[in-house]
Amino acid sequence: MASFRGELWGLATTPTPDTSIEAAMEEATRGLMEIPGVSFIMVVGHGGSEFFKWYRTGLDRARMRVGGGDVIGLMGQAGLMLDKTSSGLLDSLVLRTDRSTILVQAAGRGYLVVVADKSVSLAILFMRARAVANDISKMLR
């Protein structure tokens, strides 16, 4: 398992002051990391701040080029449709392709993004993502 060691920034806190936000988010996302077929996890604040990135392999790191701004742009477009259909606040968004499932789960003042192989059970992915998003929402202020 390779984790991201680049520049991440934004306003986030951990329940334990001496624990780094990256370490706390890594611990919070462990349940998703353990699912075979999950290749990428990212936590983005509403302003586009990237708080956490995790890649299963170096190859995943090379092919995943998504950033915080991409997520915010996608959520903005989804929000327009939600407004026009009076559907309420976004809880999650699922994109399925011939090879992958991309889940964007609301997490308080941010989003949890998970990219997995299409063969991963959507029910398991949803259940674990919601639990992780609940933990992450407590960190994002």
PEFENLIN-V60312 format. One record per residue. RES is the residue in one small letter. PSI is psi in degrees with one decimal (none if undefined). OMEGA is omega as a letter, one per 30 degrees, with the letter a starting at -180 (none if undefined). Layout:
((RES	PSI	OMEGA) (RES	PSI	OMEGA))
//
This chain:
((m	124.1	l) (a	135.6	l) (s	161.2	a) (f	132.9	l) (r	42.9	l) (g	-162.3	a) (e	118.9	l) (l	144.2	a) (w	162.4	l) (g	-176.8	l) (l	109.3	l) (a	150.5	l) (t	159.8	l) (t	156.6	l) (p	-29.0	l) (t	113.9	a) (p	-28.8	a) (d	7.6	l) (t	131.3	l) (s	153.6	l) (i	-36.7	l) (e	-43.3	l) (a	-41.4	l) (a	-40.9	l) (m	-35.7	l) (e	-43.5	l) (e	-42.5	a) (a	-34.5	a) (t	-1.0	a) (r	-39.0	l) (g	-31.7	l) (l	-38.5	l) (m	-30.4	a) (e	-11.3	l) (i	117.8	l) (p	132.7	a) (g	-16.7	l) (v	125.6	a) (s	-15.9	a) (f	136.6	l) (i	136.3	l) (m	145.4	l) (v	125.8	a) (v	135.6	l) (g	163.6	a) (h	-26.3	l) (g	-0.3	a) (g	-1.4	l) (s	132.0	l) (e	114.3	a) (f	-28.5	a) (f	139.3	l) (k	139.3	l) (w	137.3	l) (y	139.4	l) (r	-41.9	a) (t	169.2	l) (g	-33.3	l) (l	-40.7	l) (d	-41.0	l) (r	-39.6	a) (a	-33.4	a) (r	-16.1	l) (m	111.1	a) (r	17.1	a) (v	141.8	l) (g	177.4	a) (g	-40.1	l) (g	-34.9	l) (d	-42.3	a) (v	-45.2	l) (i	-40.3	l) (g	-44.7	l) (l	-43.8	a) (m	-32.0	l) (g	-43.3	l) (q	-42.2	l) (a	-38.9	l) (g	-36.6	l) (l	-42.6	l) (m	-40.1	l) (l	-41.3	l) (d	-44.0	a) (k	-20.1	l) (t	4.8	a) (s	46.7	a) (s	-8.7	a) (g	-168.3	a) (l	146.8	l) (l	130.2	l) (d	-51.0	l) (s	159.4	l) (l	131.0	a) (v	128.9	l) (l	128.0	l) (r	132.5	l) (t	-175.5	l) (d	-17.8	a) (r	-25.1	a) (s	160.7	l) (t	129.1	l) (i	121.9	a) (l	126.1	l) (v	114.1	a) (q	128.3	l) (a	139.1	a) (a	76.3	a) (g	-119.2	a) (r	31.7	a) (g	-166.4	a) (y	144.6	l) (l	126.1	a) (v	128.9	l) (v	128.5	l) (v	126.9	a) (a	160.5	l) (d	146.6	a) (k	-21.9	a) (s	-13.5	l) (v	135.5	l) (s	123.2	l) (l	-35.3	l) (a	-45.6	l) (i	-42.7	l) (l	-45.7	l) (f	-48.4	a) (m	-47.2	a) (r	-38.0	l) (a	-39.5	l) (r	-40.6	l) (a	-43.6	l) (v	-44.3	a) (a	-36.5	l) (n	-44.7	l) (d	-42.1	a) (i	-35.6	a) (s	-26.5	l) (k	-20.5	a) (m	-29.8	a) (l	122.0	a) (r	none	none))
//
